[in-house]
Amino acid sequence: MNVGTTMIKSRRSVRKYRTTTIPPHVIADVLDCGRLAPTAMNVQPWLFGAVTDPGLLHGIADLTDHGRFIADAALCIAVFGRIGETYYLEDCCAATMSMIIALQNHGYGSCWVAGDKKPYAEAVRELLNVPAEYSLVSLISVGAPAEIASPQKKRLEECSFKDQYGETKE
Ligand SMILES: Cc1cc2nc3c(=O)[nH]c(=O)nc-3n(C[C@H](O)[C@H](O)[C@H](O)COP(=O)(O)O)c2cc1C
């Protein structure tokens, strides 16, 4: 058994939370994991907002369509990318995933809530006073898990191939 891959495989999006607060050292460690994610040409074109203020959590939740549960979260990390950097979207998605795994390692549940391509992205940026050179890529709602769903996943054979697509496997 590999502890790291077991953690990754057992992650599921958590949208129901118990009332709790996240210790500041945990938030700092999680953001630090985002900071150390890979980026194209190492440009690190991001800004991470750690939102714990209940009024702002409700404000973000109300702006979203499928993220209303952010209102019940202890923390919401807003990931912004600097517009104009060619790979800011990919870079910020890499950071988002690193922080989700870090949160799981600290025992917290989280859910990636869409930001990029959403009509509310600009309103979230304005709510958090973020400069216009940045664009919202993702929101990560965080809390102590109250309920963990178990969505169906594709089998590995359905979504992978070895060497060249269509070759018969031995
Ligand atoms: C780019 C992206 C956007 C997502 N947006 C939302 C969202 O707005 N609301 C939500 O409840 N879940 C959202 N999710 C979470 C997915 O619904 C979830 O990952 C998927 O159903 C698989 O479940 P799992 O994370 O438990 O494996 C998003 C995930 C990704 C990667």
PDBQT file of the ligand as one rigid body, heavy atoms in Angstrom, charges set to zero:
ROOT
HETATM    1  C1  LIG A 201     -13.352  22.503 -13.017  1.00  0.00    +0.000 C 
HETATM    2  C2  LIG A 201     -14.296  21.947 -11.975  1.00  0.00    +0.000 A 
HETATM    3  C3  LIG A 201     -15.424  22.669 -11.647  1.00  0.00    +0.000 A 
HETATM    4  C4  LIG A 201     -16.302  22.190 -10.665  1.00  0.00    +0.000 A 
HETATM    5  N1  LIG A 201     -17.367  22.956 -10.311  1.00  0.00    +0.000 NA
HETATM    6  C5  LIG A 201     -18.208  22.513  -9.344  1.00  0.00    +0.000 A 
HETATM    7  C6  LIG A 201     -19.285  23.341  -8.908  1.00  0.00    +0.000 A 
HETATM    8  O1  LIG A 201     -19.464  24.467  -9.369  1.00  0.00    +0.000 OA
HETATM    9  N2  LIG A 201     -20.090  22.865  -7.923  1.00  0.00    +0.000 N 
HETATM   10  C7  LIG A 201     -19.910  21.627  -7.372  1.00  0.00    +0.000 A 
HETATM   11  O2  LIG A 201     -20.687  21.242  -6.501  1.00  0.00    +0.000 OA
HETATM   12  N3  LIG A 201     -18.884  20.822  -7.766  1.00  0.00    +0.000 NA
HETATM   13  C8  LIG A 201     -18.043  21.236  -8.729  1.00  0.00    +0.000 A 
HETATM   14  N4  LIG A 201     -16.965  20.464  -9.101  1.00  0.00    +0.000 N 
HETATM   15  C9  LIG A 201     -16.750  19.163  -8.456  1.00  0.00    +0.000 C 
HETATM   16  C10 LIG A 201     -17.220  18.037  -9.357  1.00  0.00    +0.000 C 
HETATM   17  O3  LIG A 201     -18.626  18.041  -9.422  1.00  0.00    +0.000 OA
HETATM   18  C11 LIG A 201     -16.684  16.681  -8.810  1.00  0.00    +0.000 C 
HETATM   19  O4  LIG A 201     -15.282  16.712  -8.821  1.00  0.00    +0.000 OA
HETATM   20  C12 LIG A 201     -17.170  15.514  -9.646  1.00  0.00    +0.000 C 
HETATM   21  O5  LIG A 201     -18.565  15.344  -9.515  1.00  0.00    +0.000 OA
HETATM   22  C13 LIG A 201     -16.492  14.197  -9.250  1.00  0.00    +0.000 C 
HETATM   23  O6  LIG A 201     -16.676  13.938  -7.871  1.00  0.00    +0.000 OA
HETATM   24  P1  LIG A 201     -15.439  13.771  -6.881  1.00  0.00    +0.000 P 
HETATM   25  O7  LIG A 201     -14.720  15.100  -6.798  1.00  0.00    +0.000 OA
HETATM   26  O8  LIG A 201     -16.079  13.394  -5.570  1.00  0.00    +0.000 OA
HETATM   27  O9  LIG A 201     -14.532  12.712  -7.416  1.00  0.00    +0.000 OA
HETATM   28  C14 LIG A 201     -16.069  20.927 -10.047  1.00  0.00    +0.000 A 
HETATM   29  C15 LIG A 201     -14.908  20.226 -10.380  1.00  0.00    +0.000 A 
HETATM   30  C16 LIG A 201     -14.021  20.723 -11.321  1.00  0.00    +0.000 A 
HETATM   31  C17 LIG A 201     -12.763  19.949 -11.659  1.00  0.00    +0.000 C 
ENDROOT
TORSDOF 0
